[in-house]
């Protein structure tokens, strides 16, 4: 399997500890605050966050904030710690770090903190839709994450069409290949839930070269989803081999769905097609601890995607987008545009006809790029 040739570096688990829940502080960004003005000494930085509710985890925060001489540096350290804690599903730790982020006098870090507080709330079974919608409208860095979080909310409601819409929209704002890998996985699983298992399997197998860009937890999540679809396709032996790799990861104790997949493939036979590939935990690493008895009936806020898209386009510089990119990154960009339905089917047919020719001239390669770039400007 091509996926098994991509072995990520082993993630180190952050220090553990018992942490208390507390409400997020009021987030008010002071005027004229910038990264040049956000200087402070290390003692003041540590004192700002090691308050009464966090004293028992002071060592943890001192380790995060060591060497940070500005609010910008502190924010980056806290965001990295939140990502690691989220990967291991350490909800209490995520909530404390998120509250610390909300206390920083930098708006973007406050929004990131609110996102993680929303993640914790959703994990508790609470309605966090309004939090994610606020992040989508105001955040630059976490807009894609908030969109795919709404996709997870819709998955829990059983609305696969809305789920796919949010996944497709989040592709537009994904800032790195690793995020795109996670989104492509989500789209593949939506296809599986709608019964298109062969297409889902093809998409998941196609992620192999891109997994070099994925974070370790995302890598193992992709392998688990692949194992599920291989089992549905009757390729149980391959699925079992992949499960061995997944269960050997440092994240395995936190992901019961990975163990469920391994159990289902262990004694599989020809009747394996009965495997439940539509369970919620096979969609994204964003499942609540408890399922609600009835679907939510609250009215969702109408998100103005066109306005958000226009704002994003005005921030882009008018340079050759393909300059300086690797072959893999160019292929990734082309695939993204096709997946979000920006490219007309006639253009896709033309590109395929050109690519099927044994020797592609430089002029024809330029023609392909013009088709894609013209589509991007529409």
Order of alpha helices (4+ residues) and beta strands (2+ residues): alpha-alpha-alpha-alpha-alpha-alpha-alpha-alpha-alpha-alpha-alpha-alpha-alpha-alpha-alpha-alpha-alpha
